[in-house]
């Protein structure tokens, strides 16, 4: 691969990463209070230009650019695609409160930046026209695909965190319910004790119940947002116990035991997969190094003698 293409790939990847970091950087906890305190300390009122320049780069440049790109892309995007993207954002925990149109705007910006950078560098190096157009199209598509891959990674990471936290959360739910608390109060305890995806999901369920949703609807919506099989079975068991009048403590105890058995089974499955996963690094990385260490001196001795003529 030519050196300019490698440089273009590296610079484009850095630019895309910087855009994502800038968009995902969290705002200050209380920006309104900070601005009021800053304004109260001024002797003269700030001008409109000073107010605009005091805003972070994310709000001045990146956010308006994403909004314009999002409004343009949304016109040509089918409603089914937007709904599917909305569901994926919910599965990922809705990072940074992005809407589907904003996410498509980010993908469009990444595609334009990466494709434009490759085109510019290949133009400067005076590469072949066909190769220039082909590489530009390839990296434009790559820039559009990369945010989708990042979102898929966020979804997988969130599901993994929920699966890991579920057995301990069910144990705490069981203890709280058996101690005399209601199911909603037990979920509140879980939400207060930990700060992970599952505890935040329980907190959202409680918030929706306070706003008027029934417990059944709030739990089903939470199961759809997580899309984890263990959560779905847990929610189904809780709803069924509520409908049939079965003791919720017994249901939670059974669910807790089952989740611990499943966690042990997952650990055993990963332990069985370990030798297969270790095979490739051993064959391609460890074994060649061992051969170099063991046979390297012998080969050097053979090359230093007259035996080389025999070969």
C-alpha positions as protocol buffer text, in pm:
chain_id: "A"
residue {
  index: 1
  type: UNK
  ca { x: 0 y: 0 z: 0 }
}
residue {
  index: 2
  type: UNK
  ca { x: 145 y: 346 z: -91 }
}
residue {
  index: 3
  type: UNK
  ca { x: 275 y: 565 z: 189 }
}
residue {
  index: 4
  type: UNK
  ca { x: 33 y: 856 z: 116 }
}
residue {
  index: 5
  type: UNK
  ca { x: -263 y: 622 z: 148 }
}
residue {
  index: 6
  type: UNK
  ca { x: -135 y: 496 z: 485 }
}
residue {
  index: 7
  type: UNK
  ca { x: -88 y: 855 z: 604 }
}
residue {
  index: 8
  type: UNK
  ca { x: -436 y: 946 z: 481 }
}
residue {
  index: 9
  type: UNK
  ca { x: -588 y: 651 z: 664 }
}
residue {
  index: 10
  type: UNK
  ca { x: -414 y: 746 z: 986 }
}
residue {
  index: 11
  type: UNK
  ca { x: -509 y: 1114 z: 966 }
}
residue {
  index: 12
  type: UNK
  ca { x: -866 y: 1033 z: 867 }
}
residue {
  index: 13
  type: UNK
  ca { x: -905 y: 789 z: 1153 }
}
residue {
  index: 14
  type: UNK
  ca { x: -771 y: 1050 z: 1395 }
}
residue {
  index: 15
  type: UNK
  ca { x: -1015 y: 1310 z: 1263 }
}
residue {
  index: 16
  type: UNK
  ca { x: -1311 y: 1074 z: 1292 }
}
residue {
  index: 17
  type: UNK
  ca { x: -1208 y: 981 z: 1647 }
}
residue {
  index: 18
  type: UNK
  ca { x: -1173 y: 1350 z: 1740 }
}
residue {
  index: 19
  type: UNK
  ca { x: -1520 y: 1423 z: 1601 }
}
residue {
  index: 20
  type: UNK
  ca { x: -1673 y: 1139 z: 1801 }
}
residue {
  index: 21
  type: UNK
  ca { x: -1487 y: 1246 z: 2116 }
}
residue {
  index: 22
  type: UNK
  ca { x: -1601 y: 1603 z: 2070 }
}
residue {
  index: 23
  type: UNK
  ca { x: -1962 y: 1497 z: 2022 }
}
residue {
  index: 24
  type: UNK
  ca { x: -1961 y: 1248 z: 2307 }
}
residue {
  index: 25
  type: UNK
  ca { x: -1790 y: 1477 z: 2558 }
}
residue {
  index: 26
  type: UNK
  ca { x: -2029 y: 1551 z: 2838 }
}
residue {
  index: 27
  type: UNK
  ca { x: -2146 y: 1900 z: 2912 }
}
residue {
  index: 28
  type: UNK
  ca { x: -2073 y: 2061 z: 3252 }
}
residue {
  index: 29
  type: UNK
  ca { x: -2301 y: 1949 z: 3532 }
}
residue {
  index: 30
  type: UNK
  ca { x: -2468 y: 2288 z: 3574 }
}
residue {
  index: 31
  type: UNK
  ca { x: -2374 y: 2518 z: 3286 }
}
residue {
  index: 32
  type: UNK
  ca { x: -2658 y: 2762 z: 3367 }
}
residue {
  index: 33
  type: UNK
  ca { x: -2532 y: 2827 z: 3720 }
}
residue {
  index: 34
  type: UNK
  ca { x: -2176 y: 2866 z: 3590 }
}
residue {
  index: 35
  type: UNK
  ca { x: -2287 y: 3127 z: 3335 }
}
residue {
  index: 36
  type: UNK
  ca { x: -2494 y: 3314 z: 3593 }
}
residue {
  index: 37
  type: UNK
  ca { x: -2197 y: 3323 z: 3830 }
}
residue {
  index: 38
  type: UNK
  ca { x: -1971 y: 3445 z: 3551 }
}
residue {
  index: 39
  type: UNK
  ca { x: -2224 y: 3712 z: 3451 }
}
residue {
  index: 40
  type: UNK
  ca { x: -2265 y: 3834 z: 3810 }
}
residue {
  index: 41
  type: UNK
  ca { x: -1889 y: 3889 z: 3840 }
}
residue {
  index: 42
  type: UNK
  ca { x: -1872 y: 4108 z: 3529 }
}
residue {
  index: 43
  type: UNK
  ca { x: -1874 y: 4482 z: 3568 }
}
residue {
  index: 44
  type: UNK
  ca { x: -1989 y: 4542 z: 3211 }
}
residue {
  index: 45
  type: UNK
  ca { x: -2238 y: 4323 z: 3024 }
}
residue {
  index: 46
  type: UNK
  ca { x: -2091 y: 4078 z: 2778 }
}
residue {
  index: 47
  type: UNK
  ca { x: -2143 y: 4128 z: 2410 }
}
residue {
  index: 48
  type: UNK
  ca { x: -2310 y: 3873 z: 2186 }
}
residue {
  index: 49
  type: UNK
  ca { x: -1972 y: 3782 z: 2035 }
}
residue {
  index: 50
  type: UNK
  ca { x: -1819 y: 3719 z: 2377 }
}
residue {
  index: 51
  type: UNK
  ca { x: -2113 y: 3502 z: 2479 }
}
residue {
  index: 52
  type: UNK
  ca { x: -2079 y: 3300 z: 2160 }
}
residue {
  index: 53
  type: UNK
  ca { x: -1703 y: 3256 z: 2198 }
}
residue {
  index: 54
  type: UNK
  ca { x: -1745 y: 3149 z: 2561 }
}
residue {
  index: 55
  type: UNK
  ca { x: -1936 y: 2841 z: 2449 }
}
residue {
  index: 56
  type: UNK
  ca { x: -1733 y: 2521 z: 2403 }
}
residue {
  index: 57
  type: UNK
  ca { x: -1625 y: 2407 z: 2057 }
}
residue {
  index: 58
  type: UNK
  ca { x: -1880 y: 2127 z: 2070 }
}
residue {
  index: 59
  type: UNK
  ca { x: -2174 y: 2368 z: 2091 }
}
residue {
  index: 60
  type: UNK
  ca { x: -2032 y: 2634 z: 1857 }
}
residue {
  index: 61
  type: UNK
  ca { x: -1912 y: 2419 z: 1567 }
}
residue {
  index: 62
  type: UNK
  ca { x: -1984 y: 2048 z: 1595 }
}
residue {
  index: 63
  type: UNK
  ca { x: -2345 y: 2055 z: 1714 }
}
residue {
  index: 64
  type: UNK
  ca { x: -2473 y: 2301 z: 1446 }
}
residue {
  index: 65
  type: UNK
  ca { x: -2284 y: 2109 z: 1175 }
}
residue {
  index: 66
  type: UNK
  ca { x: -2441 y: 1784 z: 1288 }
}
residue {
  index: 67
  type: UNK
  ca { x: -2785 y: 1945 z: 1297 }
}
residue {
  index: 68
  type: UNK
  ca { x: -2756 y: 2074 z: 941 }
}
residue {
  index: 69
  type: UNK
  ca { x: -2627 y: 1740 z: 815 }
}
residue {
  index: 70
  type: UNK
  ca { x: -2903 y: 1559 z: 1005 }
}
residue {
  index: 71
  type: UNK
  ca { x: -3180 y: 1775 z: 857 }
}
residue {
  index: 72
  type: UNK
  ca { x: -3042 y: 1712 z: 508 }
}
residue {
  index: 73
  type: UNK
  ca { x: -2999 y: 1335 z: 551 }
}
residue {
  index: 74
  type: UNK
  ca { x: -3341 y: 1287 z: 715 }
}
residue {
  index: 75
  type: UNK
  ca { x: -3517 y: 1404 z: 398 }
}
residue {
  index: 76
  type: UNK
  ca { x: -3387 y: 1102 z: 207 }
}
residue {
  index: 77
  type: UNK
  ca { x: -3398 y: 842 z: 485 }
}
residue {
  index: 78
  type: UNK
  ca { x: -3698 y: 604 z: 503 }
}
residue {
  index: 79
  type: UNK
  ca { x: -3907 y: 605 z: 820 }
}
residue {
  index: 80
  type: UNK
  ca { x: -3833 y: 235 z: 880 }
}
residue {
  index: 81
  type: UNK
  ca { x: -3458 y: 305 z: 881 }
}
residue {
  index: 82
  type: UNK
  ca { x: -3503 y: 589 z: 1129 }
}
residue {
  index: 83
  type: UNK
  ca { x: -3714 y: 368 z: 1356 }
}
residue {
  index: 84
  type: UNK
  ca { x: -3456 y: 88 z: 1338 }
}
residue {
  index: 85
  type: UNK
  ca { x: -3182 y: 336 z: 1427 }
}
residue {
  index: 86
  type: UNK
  ca { x: -3391 y: 464 z: 1717 }
}
residue {
  index: 87
  type: UNK
  ca { x: -3422 y: 109 z: 1848 }
}
residue {
  index: 88
  type: UNK
  ca { x: -3046 y: 57 z: 1817 }
}
residue {
  index: 89
  type: UNK
  ca { x: -2980 y: 380 z: 2006 }
}
residue {
  index: 90
  type: UNK
  ca { x: -3215 y: 260 z: 2281 }
}
residue {
  index: 91
  type: UNK
  ca { x: -3030 y: -72 z: 2294 }
}
residue {
  index: 92
  type: UNK
  ca { x: -2703 y: 119 z: 2332 }
}
residue {
  index: 93
  type: UNK
  ca { x: -2844 y: 323 z: 2619 }
}
residue {
  index: 94
  type: UNK
  ca { x: -2910 y: 626 z: 2398 }
}
residue {
  index: 95
  type: UNK
  ca { x: -2553 y: 764 z: 2420 }
}
residue {
  index: 96
  type: UNK
  ca { x: -2543 y: 1144 z: 2453 }
}
residue {
  index: 97
  type: UNK
  ca { x: -2920 y: 1158 z: 2391 }
}
residue {
  index: 98
  type: UNK
  ca { x: -2874 y: 1139 z: 2016 }
}
residue {
  index: 99
  type: UNK
  ca { x: -3177 y: 1126 z: 1791 }
}
residue {
  index: 100
  type: UNK
  ca { x: -3173 y: 902 z: 1480 }
}
residue {
  index: 101
  type: UNK
  ca { x: -3135 y: 1207 z: 1256 }
}
residue {
  index: 102
  type: UNK
  ca { x: -2837 y: 1333 z: 1458 }
}
residue {
  index: 103
  type: UNK
  ca { x: -2672 y: 992 z: 1437 }
}
residue {
  index: 104
  type: UNK
  ca { x: -2714 y: 989 z: 1059 }
}
residue {
  index: 105
  type: UNK
  ca { x: -2570 y: 1340 z: 1052 }
}
residue {
  index: 106
  type: UNK
  ca { x: -2262 y: 1216 z: 1238 }
}
residue {
  index: 107
  type: UNK
  ca { x: -2225 y: 930 z: 992 }
}
residue {
  index: 108
  type: UNK
  ca { x: -2253 y: 1171 z: 699 }
}
residue {
  index: 109
  type: UNK
  ca { x: -1990 y: 1404 z: 846 }
}
residue {
  index: 110
  type: UNK
  ca { x: -1752 y: 1114 z: 910 }
}
residue {
  index: 111
  type: UNK
  ca { x: -1801 y: 990 z: 552 }
}
residue {
  index: 112
  type: UNK
  ca { x: -1736 y: 1336 z: 402 }
}
residue {
  index: 113
  type: UNK
  ca { x: -1431 y: 1401 z: 621 }
}
residue {
  index: 114
  type: UNK
  ca { x: -1266 y: 1065 z: 556 }
}
residue {
  index: 115
  type: UNK
  ca { x: -1349 y: 1056 z: 184 }
}
residue {
  index: 116
  type: UNK
  ca { x: -1250 y: 1420 z: 131 }
}
residue {
  index: 117
  type: UNK
  ca { x: -920 y: 1375 z: 311 }
}
residue {
  index: 118
  type: UNK
  ca { x: -828 y: 1070 z: 103 }
}
residue {
  index: 119
  type: UNK
  ca { x: -923 y: 1254 z: -217 }
}
residue {
  index: 120
  type: UNK
  ca { x: -715 y: 1558 z: -120 }
}
residue {
  index: 121
  type: UNK
  ca { x: -405 y: 1359 z: -31 }
}
residue {
  index: 122
  type: UNK
  ca { x: -425 y: 1143 z: -343 }
}
residue {
  index: 123
  type: UNK
  ca { x: -470 y: 1458 z: -552 }
}
residue {
  index: 124
  type: UNK
  ca { x: -162 y: 1615 z: -395 }
}
residue {
  index: 125
  type: UNK
  ca { x: 44 y: 1302 z: -464 }
}
residue {
  index: 126
  type: UNK
  ca { x: -88 y: 1296 z: -826 }
}
residue {
  index: 127
  type: UNK
  ca { x: -208 y: 937 z: -810 }
}
residue {
  index: 128
  type: UNK
  ca { x: -389 y: 756 z: -1087 }
}
residue {
  index: 129
  type: UNK
  ca { x: -742 y: 887 z: -1146 }
}
residue {
  index: 130
  type: UNK
  ca { x: -906 y: 545 z: -1127 }
}
residue {
  index: 131
  type: UNK
  ca { x: -725 y: 457 z: -805 }
}
residue {
  index: 132
  type: UNK
  ca { x: -807 y: 802 z: -668 }
}
residue {
  index: 133
  type: UNK
  ca { x: -1179 y: 766 z: -730 }
}
residue {
  index: 134
  type: UNK
  ca { x: -1185 y: 408 z: -606 }
}
residue {
  index: 135
  type: UNK
  ca { x: -1003 y: 486 z: -281 }
}
residue {
  index: 136
  type: UNK
  ca { x: -1221 y: 793 z: -222 }
}
residue {
  index: 137
  type: UNK
  ca { x: -1540 y: 590 z: -265 }
}
residue {
  index: 138
  type: UNK
  ca { x: -1403 y: 314 z: -43 }
}
residue {
  index: 139
  type: UNK
  ca { x: -1311 y: 543 z: 244 }
}
residue {
  index: 140
  type: UNK
  ca { x: -1632 y: 743 z: 212 }
}
residue {
  index: 141
  type: UNK
  ca { x: -1825 y: 423 z: 268 }
}
residue {
  index: 142
  type: UNK
  ca { x: -1586 y: 332 z: 548 }
}
residue {
  index: 143
  type: UNK
  ca { x: -1647 y: 666 z: 720 }
}
residue {
  index: 144
  type: UNK
  ca { x: -2022 y: 608 z: 698 }
}
residue {
  index: 145
  type: UNK
  ca { x: -1992 y: 256 z: 838 }
}
residue {
  index: 146
  type: UNK
  ca { x: -1755 y: 327 z: 1130 }
}
residue {
  index: 147
  type: UNK
  ca { x: -2013 y: 502 z: 1355 }
}
residue {
  index: 148
  type: UNK
  ca { x: -2247 y: 206 z: 1301 }
}
residue {
  index: 149
  type: UNK
  ca { x: -1974 y: -33 z: 1412 }
}
residue {
  index: 150
  type: UNK
  ca { x: -1911 y: 186 z: 1716 }
}
residue {
  index: 151
  type: UNK
  ca { x: -2283 y: 175 z: 1801 }
}
residue {
  index: 152
  type: UNK
  ca { x: -2285 y: -204 z: 1766 }
}
residue {
  index: 153
  type: UNK
  ca { x: -1994 y: -223 z: 2009 }
}
residue {
  index: 154
  type: UNK
  ca { x: -2182 y: -6 z: 2257 }
}
residue {
  index: 155
  type: UNK
  ca { x: -2485 y: -238 z: 2231 }
}
residue {
  index: 156
  type: UNK
  ca { x: -2277 y: -549 z: 2295 }
}
residue {
  index: 157
  type: UNK
  ca { x: -2095 y: -385 z: 2585 }
}
residue {
  index: 158
  type: UNK
  ca { x: -2423 y: -276 z: 2745 }
}
residue {
  index: 159
  type: UNK
  ca { x: -2577 y: -621 z: 2714 }
}
residue {
  index: 160
  type: UNK
  ca { x: -2266 y: -777 z: 2867 }
}
residue {
  index: 161
  type: UNK
  ca { x: -2277 y: -537 z: 3162 }
}
residue {
  index: 162
  type: UNK
  ca { x: -2646 y: -609 z: 3221 }
}
residue {
  index: 163
  type: UNK
  ca { x: -2590 y: -986 z: 3213 }
}
residue {
  index: 164
  type: UNK
  ca { x: -2303 y: -956 z: 3463 }
}
residue {
  index: 165
  type: UNK
  ca { x: -2499 y: -735 z: 3702 }
}
residue {
  index: 166
  type: UNK
  ca { x: -2829 y: -927 z: 3691 }
}
residue {
  index: 167
  type: UNK
  ca { x: -2754 y: -1211 z: 3942 }
}
residue {
  index: 168
  type: UNK
  ca { x: -2635 y: -972 z: 4213 }
}
residue {
  index: 169
  type: UNK
  ca { x: -2928 y: -740 z: 4150 }
}
residue {
  index: 170
  type: UNK
  ca { x: -3172 y: -1031 z: 4180 }
}
residue {
  index: 171
  type: UNK
  ca { x: -3010 y: -1136 z: 4508 }
}
residue {
  index: 172
  type: UNK
  ca { x: -3062 y: -786 z: 4647 }
}
residue {
  index: 173
  type: UNK
  ca { x: -3420 y: -777 z: 4518 }
}
residue {
  index: 174
  type: UNK
  ca { x: -3490 y: -1112 z: 4685 }
}
residue {
  index: 175
  type: UNK
  ca { x: -3341 y: -1003 z: 5017 }
}
residue {
  index: 176
  type: UNK
  ca { x: -3535 y: -675 z: 5017 }
}
residue {
  index: 177
  type: UNK
  ca { x: -3867 y: -838 z: 4928 }
}
residue {
  index: 178
  type: UNK
  ca { x: -3822 y: -1115 z: 5184 }
}
residue {
  index: 179
  type: UNK
  ca { x: -3739 y: -847 z: 5443 }
}
residue {
  index: 180
  type: UNK
  ca { x: -4081 y: -689 z: 5388 }
}
residue {
  index: 181
  type: UNK
  ca { x: -4029 y: -425 z: 5120 }
}
residue {
  index: 182
  type: UNK
  ca { x: -4249 y: -401 z: 4815 }
}
residue {
  index: 183
  type: UNK
  ca { x: -4116 y: -479 z: 4469 }
}
residue {
  index: 184
  type: UNK
  ca { x: -4095 y: -110 z: 4372 }
}
residue {
  index: 185
  type: UNK
  ca { x: -3905 y: -25 z: 4692 }
}
residue {
  index: 186
  type: UNK
  ca { x: -3669 y: -317 z: 4625 }
}
residue {
  index: 187
  type: UNK
  ca { x: -3598 y: -183 z: 4276 }
}
residue {
  index: 188
  type: UNK
  ca { x: -3531 y: 156 z: 4433 }
}
residue {
  index: 189
  type: UNK
  ca { x: -3270 y: -4 z: 4661 }
}
residue {
  index: 190
  type: UNK
  ca { x: -3099 y: -163 z: 4361 }
}
residue {
  index: 191
  type: UNK
  ca { x: -3105 y: 170 z: 4179 }
}
residue {
  index: 192
  type: UNK
  ca { x: -2946 y: 345 z: 4477 }
}
residue {
  index: 193
  type: UNK
  ca { x: -2681 y: 81 z: 4554 }
}
residue {
  index: 194
  type: UNK
  ca { x: -2514 y: 51 z: 4212 }
}
residue {
  index: 195
  type: UNK
  ca { x: -2443 y: 276 z: 3919 }
}
residue {
  index: 196
  type: UNK
  ca { x: -2457 y: 52 z: 3614 }
}
residue {
  index: 197
  type: UNK
  ca { x: -2685 y: -9 z: 3318 }
}
residue {
  index: 198
  type: UNK
  ca { x: -2921 y: -235 z: 3511 }
}
residue {
  index: 199
  type: UNK
  ca { x: -2961 y: 0 z: 3807 }
}
residue {
  index: 200
  type: UNK
  ca { x: -3027 y: 291 z: 3570 }
}
residue {
  index: 201
  type: UNK
  ca { x: -3287 y: 79 z: 3393 }
}
residue {
  index: 202
  type: UNK
  ca { x: -3462 y: 8 z: 3724 }
}
residue {
  index: 203
  type: UNK
  ca { x: -3450 y: 380 z: 3803 }
}
residue {
  index: 204
  type: UNK
  ca { x: -3614 y: 459 z: 3469 }
}
residue {
  index: 205
  type: UNK
  ca { x: -3883 y: 196 z: 3534 }
}
residue {
  index: 206
  type: UNK
  ca { x: -3963 y: 359 z: 3868 }
}
residue {
  index: 207
  type: UNK
  ca { x: -3971 y: 702 z: 3706 }
}
residue {
  index: 208
  type: UNK
  ca { x: -4215 y: 582 z: 3440 }
}
residue {
  index: 209
  type: UNK
  ca { x: -4436 y: 423 z: 3707 }
}
residue {
  index: 210
  type: UNK
  ca { x: -4449 y: 756 z: 3894 }
}
residue {
  index: 211
  type: UNK
  ca { x: -4549 y: 928 z: 3570 }
}
residue {
  index: 212
  type: UNK
  ca { x: -4852 y: 701 z: 3533 }
}
residue {
  index: 213
  type: UNK
  ca { x: -4740 y: 385 z: 3355 }
}
residue {
  index: 214
  type: UNK
  ca { x: -4840 y: 53 z: 3500 }
}
residue {
  index: 215
  type: UNK
  ca { x: -4566 y: -168 z: 3635 }
}
residue {
  index: 216
  type: UNK
  ca { x: -4636 y: -425 z: 3367 }
}
residue {
  index: 217
  type: UNK
  ca { x: -4593 y: -175 z: 3081 }
}
residue {
  index: 218
  type: UNK
  ca { x: -4282 y: -18 z: 3234 }
}
residue {
  index: 219
  type: UNK
  ca { x: -4113 y: -356 z: 3280 }
}
residue {
  index: 220
  type: UNK
  ca { x: -4199 y: -469 z: 2927 }
}
residue {
  index: 221
  type: UNK
  ca { x: -4062 y: -146 z: 2780 }
}
residue {
  index: 222
  type: UNK
  ca { x: -3744 y: -193 z: 2983 }
}
residue {
  index: 223
  type: UNK
  ca { x: -3706 y: -549 z: 2851 }
}
residue {
  index: 224
  type: UNK
  ca { x: -3745 y: -421 z: 2494 }
}
residue {
  index: 225
  type: UNK
  ca { x: -3486 y: -147 z: 2548 }
}
residue {
  index: 226
  type: UNK
  ca { x: -3233 y: -397 z: 2684 }
}
residue {
  index: 227
  type: UNK
  ca { x: -3313 y: -692 z: 2453 }
}
residue {
  index: 228
  type: UNK
  ca { x: -3144 y: -942 z: 2688 }
}
residue {
  index: 229
  type: UNK
  ca { x: -3293 y: -1290 z: 2716 }
}
residue {
  index: 230
  type: UNK
  ca { x: -3241 y: -1313 z: 3093 }
}
residue {
  index: 231
  type: UNK
  ca { x: -3416 y: -979 z: 3150 }
}
residue {
  index: 232
  type: UNK
  ca { x: -3704 y: -1084 z: 2926 }
}
residue {
  index: 233
  type: UNK
  ca { x: -3758 y: -1408 z: 3120 }
}
residue {
  index: 234
  type: UNK
  ca { x: -3728 y: -1222 z: 3451 }
}
residue {
  index: 235
  type: UNK
  ca { x: -3987 y: -963 z: 3347 }
}
residue {
  index: 236
  type: UNK
  ca { x: -4221 y: -1234 z: 3217 }
}
residue {
  index: 237
  type: UNK
  ca { x: -4195 y: -1422 z: 3550 }
}
residue {
  index: 238
  type: UNK
  ca { x: -4267 y: -1105 z: 3751 }
}
residue {
  index: 239
  type: UNK
  ca { x: -4567 y: -1012 z: 3536 }
}
residue {
  index: 240
  type: UNK
  ca { x: -4703 y: -1367 z: 3552 }
}
residue {
  index: 241
  type: UNK
  ca { x: -4668 y: -1378 z: 3931 }
}
residue {
  index: 242
  type: UNK
  ca { x: -4855 y: -1049 z: 3954 }
}
residue {
  index: 243
  type: UNK
  ca { x: -5137 y: -1178 z: 3734 }
}
residue {
  index: 244
  type: UNK
  ca { x: -5170 y: -1515 z: 3912 }
}
residue {
  index: 245
  type: UNK
  ca { x: -5121 y: -1382 z: 4265 }
}
residue {
  index: 246
  type: UNK
  ca { x: -4808 y: -1589 z: 4333 }
}
residue {
  index: 247
  type: UNK
  ca { x: -4569 y: -1468 z: 4602 }
}
residue {
  index: 248
  type: UNK
  ca { x: -4316 y: -1237 z: 4439 }
}
residue {
  index: 249
  type: UNK
  ca { x: -4051 y: -1343 z: 4693 }
}
residue {
  index: 250
  type: UNK
  ca { x: -4065 y: -1707 z: 4576 }
}
residue {
  index: 251
  type: UNK
  ca { x: -4047 y: -1601 z: 4212 }
}
residue {
  index: 252
  type: UNK
  ca { x: -3745 y: -1381 z: 4281 }
}
residue {
  index: 253
  type: UNK
  ca { x: -3574 y: -1660 z: 4472 }
}
residue {
  index: 254
  type: UNK
  ca { x: -3623 y: -1902 z: 4181 }
}
residue {
  index: 255
  type: UNK
  ca { x: -3508 y: -1642 z: 3928 }
}
residue {
  index: 256
  type: UNK
  ca { x: -3200 y: -1563 z: 4137 }
}
residue {
  index: 257
  type: UNK
  ca { x: -3099 y: -1930 z: 4154 }
}
residue {
  index: 258
  type: UNK
  ca { x: -3152 y: -1972 z: 3780 }
}
residue {
  index: 259
  type: UNK
  ca { x: -2945 y: -1664 z: 3696 }
}
residue {
  index: 260
  type: UNK
  ca { x: -2655 y: -1788 z: 3907 }
}
residue {
  index: 261
  type: UNK
  ca { x: -2669 y: -2126 z: 3732 }
}
residue {
  index: 262
  type: UNK
  ca { x: -2667 y: -1949 z: 3395 }
}
residue {
  index: 263
  type: UNK
  ca { x: -2372 y: -1733 z: 3498 }
}
residue {
  index: 264
  type: UNK
  ca { x: -2178 y: -2043 z: 3598 }
}
residue {
  index: 265
  type: UNK
  ca { x: -2265 y: -2208 z: 3268 }
}
residue {
  index: 266
  type: UNK
  ca { x: -2145 y: -1902 z: 3075 }
}
residue {
  index: 267
  type: UNK
  ca { x: -1817 y: -1909 z: 3269 }
}
residue {
  index: 268
  type: UNK
  ca { x: -1771 y: -2279 z: 3187 }
}
residue {
  index: 269
  type: UNK
  ca { x: -1849 y: -2213 z: 2820 }
}
residue {
  index: 270
  type: UNK
  ca { x: -1586 y: -1939 z: 2802 }
}
residue {
  index: 271
  type: UNK
  ca { x: -1336 y: -2164 z: 2978 }
}
residue {
  index: 272
  type: UNK
  ca { x: -1395 y: -2432 z: 2714 }
}
residue {
  index: 273
  type: UNK
  ca { x: -1348 y: -2176 z: 2437 }
}
residue {
  index: 274
  type: UNK
  ca { x: -1018 y: -2053 z: 2578 }
}
residue {
  index: 275
  type: UNK
  ca { x: -793 y: -2326 z: 2424 }
}
residue {
  index: 276
  type: UNK
  ca { x: -938 y: -2261 z: 2077 }
}
residue {
  index: 277
  type: UNK
  ca { x: -888 y: -1884 z: 2113 }
}
residue {
  index: 278
  type: UNK
  ca { x: -532 y: -1935 z: 2236 }
}
residue {
  index: 279
  type: UNK
  ca { x: -444 y: -2154 z: 1936 }
}
residue {
  index: 280
  type: UNK
  ca { x: -406 y: -1872 z: 1683 }
}
residue {
  index: 281
  type: UNK
  ca { x: -176 y: -1647 z: 1889 }
}
residue {
  index: 282
  type: UNK
  ca { x: 32 y: -1951 z: 1984 }
}
residue {
  index: 283
  type: UNK
  ca { x: 72 y: -2065 z: 1622 }
}
residue {
  index: 284
  type: UNK
  ca { x: 137 y: -1725 z: 1464 }
}
residue {
  index: 285
  type: UNK
  ca { x: 316 y: -1540 z: 1747 }
}
residue {
  index: 286
  type: UNK
  ca { x: 458 y: -1767 z: 2017 }
}
residue {
  index: 287
  type: UNK
  ca { x: 576 y: -2066 z: 1811 }
}
residue {
  index: 288
  type: UNK
  ca { x: 770 y: -1855 z: 1554 }
}
residue {
  index: 289
  type: UNK
  ca { x: 950 y: -1678 z: 1840 }
}
residue {
  index: 290
  type: UNK
  ca { x: 1038 y: -2013 z: 1999 }
}
residue {
  index: 291
  type: UNK
  ca { x: 1171 y: -2144 z: 1666 }
}
residue {
  index: 292
  type: UNK
  ca { x: 1385 y: -1832 z: 1623 }
}
residue {
  index: 293
  type: UNK
  ca { x: 1529 y: -1868 z: 1973 }
}
residue {
  index: 294
  type: UNK
  ca { x: 1597 y: -2241 z: 1941 }
}
residue {
  index: 295
  type: UNK
  ca { x: 1709 y: -2270 z: 1577 }
}
residue {
  index: 296
  type: UNK
  ca { x: 1854 y: -1924 z: 1525 }
}
residue {
  index: 297
  type: UNK
  ca { x: 2199 y: -1997 z: 1674 }
}
residue {
  index: 298
  type: UNK
  ca { x: 2221 y: -2332 z: 1492 }
}
residue {
  index: 299
  type: UNK
  ca { x: 2138 y: -2168 z: 1159 }
}
residue {
  index: 300
  type: UNK
  ca { x: 2402 y: -1901 z: 1216 }
}
residue {
  index: 301
  type: UNK
  ca { x: 2662 y: -2170 z: 1293 }
}
residue {
  index: 302
  type: UNK
  ca { x: 2573 y: -2365 z: 981 }
}
residue {
  index: 303
  type: UNK
  ca { x: 2597 y: -2049 z: 769 }
}
residue {
  index: 304
  type: UNK
  ca { x: 2942 y: -1976 z: 917 }
}
residue {
  index: 305
  type: UNK
  ca { x: 3082 y: -2317 z: 814 }
}
residue {
  index: 306
  type: UNK
  ca { x: 3152 y: -2467 z: 474 }
}
residue {
  index: 307
  type: UNK
  ca { x: 2828 y: -2666 z: 485 }
}
residue {
  index: 308
  type: UNK
  ca { x: 2650 y: -2381 z: 309 }
}
residue {
  index: 309
  type: UNK
  ca { x: 2800 y: -2494 z: -20 }
}
residue {
  index: 310
  type: UNK
  ca { x: 2634 y: -2832 z: 14 }
}
residue {
  index: 311
  type: UNK
  ca { x: 2295 y: -2664 z: 20 }
}
